[in-house]
Amino acid sequence: MLLNTIAPSTGTTVGVAMPISVNFSKPVASSARADIEKHLKLTTSVPVTGAWHWFSSQRVDFRPKAYWPSGTKVTLDAQLTGVGDGNGRYGVHSYVHSFTVGSDDEVHVYADQHLMKVYRNGAVIKTFPIDAGSAKYPSWTGTMAVMGKARKVLMDSCSVHIACDKSDPDYYHDYYPYAVELTTSGTYVHYSDGDPQPGNSAGSHGCVHLSMANAQWFYAFAQQGDPVTITGSASPAAPADNGYSDYDVTSWSSWTSSTASGLGQLTTSTTA
């Protein structure tokens, strides 16, 4: 049994909504998940109450009940050597990941008001005009933790099942700059030359558009795990496993009901 990925990467600093996401290379049987959870040892610099949640046979996430306290140092010791996955495979080594939770930076997008506010420690530090999704392609609502960012991203309407015919007015295939990724389904906060002065319309295909200057600022500011909460859109909340939208499981009992060990929530051990 091997892990495919553990997020966040070891040695990184992340936002307060970043889950610990463990992805296995092969499916884990239901009967083996409780034992695996017990071997995923968490230690933190301050006590944190949270729980594991299985999204599938290959992905289990840990998130705090509330966001991580700013400054928390976290270590995951995945002691999986010799641990079975219930399908005849066994762990061959362990994995240790440590990361730090950075400042409490949160973003609220008010799609119907064409407005985005950036908060640090509860105080507004920036307010930007934005354009969000159209009536046909509304932006996801709910809270999505930033997945990552890139100086430019090739965005293609065919790859997200919008339009593959170049004559379709919804077709696009181009690189867009200062792209902050919110979902695996293709939601970004970015600049678009088709919408250079946002704040008055709702014409994107689900992304959040900023002006060039504001997109540059936000690109430099955002870090993986920062929560971006969108309201005022006709779309439902993004599925919780669409990227790191774990806080879209708004009921704590629903989150803990997928804890295979049956222990529900736990409070982390603290480092000396």
Secondary structure, 3 states (H helix, E strand, C coil): CCEEEEECCCCCEECCCCCEEEEECCCCCHHHHHHHHHCEEEEECCCCEEEEEEEECCEEEEEECCCCCCCCEEEEEECCCCCECCCCCECCCCEEEEEEECCCEEEEEEHHHCEEEEEECCEEEEEEECECECCCCCCCEEEEECCEEEEEEEEECCCCCCCCCCCCCCCCEEEEEEEEECCCCCCEEEECCCCCCCCCCCCECCCEEECHHHHHHHHHHCCCCCEEEEECCCCCECCCCCCECHHHCCCHHHHHCCCCCCCCCEECEECC
